[in-house]
Amino acid sequence: MKGRRPSHRRQLIPPLLTGLRVKVLAHSDPSLEGLEGWVVVEEARSLRILTLEGRVSTVLKDLAVIEVEAPGGEYIRISGRVLIGNPLDRVKEYRWRVSRRCRSSSRLKT
């Protein structure tokens, strides 16, 4: 089990970040640290964030640690490396996990 991440961590990541409020906690570019705003575009390797000042800034995912305000009001700290890839693939994976969980729970009831 050494080096393996717990599976519940993957479930905490929202399937899509577009529209969510984020804050850049750490980045290799110091000028982006502390950047706060809403994700307006999520691409495979970057996020475009509408800042509180009204500017749109591009943040590379693999170089950042971000904090996301989830729809439930909780804050989730995520390494950008986990987010690399097509966001629609993450949505498909999320839907597959949810439907699989629903099917397995319905089998337990019968």
C-alpha positions in Angstrom: 0.0 0.0 0.0 3.0 2.3 0.2 2.7 5.2 -2.2 -0.9 4.6 -2.9 -3.4 7.4 -2.4 -6.6 6.8 -0.4 -9.6 6.4 -2.8 -11.8 8.7 -0.9 -9.6 11.7 -1.7 -10.5 11.4 -5.4 -14.2 11.6 -4.6 -13.7 15.0 -2.9 -12.6 16.7 -6.2 -15.5 18.4 -7.9 -16.1 17.0 -11.4 -16.0 20.5 -13.0 -14.4 23.6 -11.6 -16.1 26.0 -14.0 -18.1 28.5 -12.0 -16.5 27.6 -8.6 -14.6 30.1 -6.5 -10.9 29.3 -6.2 -7.8 30.7 -4.5 -4.2 30.0 -5.7 -2.3 29.0 -2.5 1.0 28.2 -4.2 2.4 28.6 -7.6 5.9 28.6 -9.3 5.1 32.2 -10.4 4.9 34.2 -7.2 2.7 36.9 -8.9 -0.1 34.3 -9.1 0.0 33.3 -5.4 -3.0 34.6 -3.5 -5.0 35.1 -6.7 -8.7 34.7 -5.9 -11.8 34.5 -8.1 -14.1 32.3 -10.2 -13.1 29.7 -12.8 -14.5 30.8 -16.1 -12.7 28.3 -18.4 -11.2 25.0 -17.4 -8.9 23.5 -20.0 -6.7 20.3 -19.9 -3.6 22.1 -18.5 -4.9 25.5 -17.3 -7.6 27.4 -15.5 -8.8 30.9 -16.5 -9.8 32.8 -13.4 -11.9 35.9 -13.3 -10.3 37.8 -10.4 -12.1 40.0 -7.9 -10.7 43.0 -9.8 -12.4 41.9 -13.0 -9.2 40.6 -14.8 -9.0 37.2 -16.4 -5.7 35.4 -15.4 -4.4 32.0 -16.7 -3.0 29.6 -14.2 -1.2 26.5 -15.2 -2.6 23.5 -13.2 0.6 21.5 -12.8 2.4 24.3 -11.2 -0.3 25.3 -8.7 -1.9 24.3 -5.4 -5.4 25.7 -5.3 -8.2 25.9 -2.8 -11.7 25.3 -4.2 -15.0 26.3 -2.5 -17.2 23.3 -3.2 -20.9 23.7 -3.7 -21.6 22.5 -0.1 -19.6 25.4 1.3 -16.5 23.4 2.2 -13.0 24.3 1.1 -10.9 21.6 -0.6 -7.1 22.0 -1.2 -6.1 20.4 -4.4 -2.7 19.9 -6.1 -3.1 21.0 -9.7 -1.3 17.9 -10.9 -4.4 15.9 -10.0 -6.5 18.1 -12.2 -4.4 17.7 -15.4 -6.4 16.3 -18.2 -9.6 16.9 -20.1 -12.3 18.1 -17.6 -15.0 16.2 -19.5 -13.1 13.0 -18.9 -13.3 13.7 -15.1 -17.1 14.2 -15.5 -17.4 10.9 -17.2 -15.4 9.2 -14.5 -17.5 10.8 -11.8 -20.7 9.7 -13.5 -19.4 6.2 -13.9 -18.4 6.0 -10.2 -21.8 7.4 -9.0 -23.8 5.0 -11.3 -21.7 2.1 -10.2 -22.2 3.0 -6.5 -26.0 3.2 -7.1 -26.1 -0.2 -8.8 -24.1 -1.9 -6.0 -26.3 -0.4 -3.3 -29.5 -1.5 -5.1 -28.2 -5.1 -5.2 -27.6 -5.0 -1.4 -31.3 -4.1 -0.8 -32.7 -7.1 -2.5 
